[in-house]
Amino acid sequence: QVQLVESGGGLVQAGGSLRLSCAASARTFTIYLMGWFRQAPGKEREFVAAINWSGSNTYYADSVKGRFTISRDNAKNTVYLQMNSLKPEDTAVYYCAADTRGVGIPRSSYAYNGWGQGTQVTVSS
């Protein structure tokens, strides 16, 4: 199973920026999609953004469109989430996810079979 390690979370003021990184284990798998999800206290996990491994297609939740950018560096087996204009409602644990089965439904958490441990993002008002 693919191993994913996130980094880059932290505390930031509203309007600030953070960049999350997700490093995948060695390329013994075909990773069809990489995604970011988040879960705030008392809420269900929700989709944030996803990218196919070639980078030709990206997907965003409406709540982050225009503020967040997902990208990947295949040479480093790493996916990034650049988060700008952060709002207090972006506060959550952010999880990186990988689809190595080719399910290909980027907005559904059920499509992903590999998950990172999560990284906390806190946005103060």
Buried (B, 14 or more C-beta within 10 A) or exposed (E): EBBBBBBBBEEBEEEBEBBBBBBBBEEEBEBBBBBBBBBBEEEEBBBBBBBBBEBEEBBBBEBBEEBBBBBBEEEEBBBBBBBBEBBEEBBBBBBBBBBBBEBEEBBEBEBBBBBBEBBEBBBEE
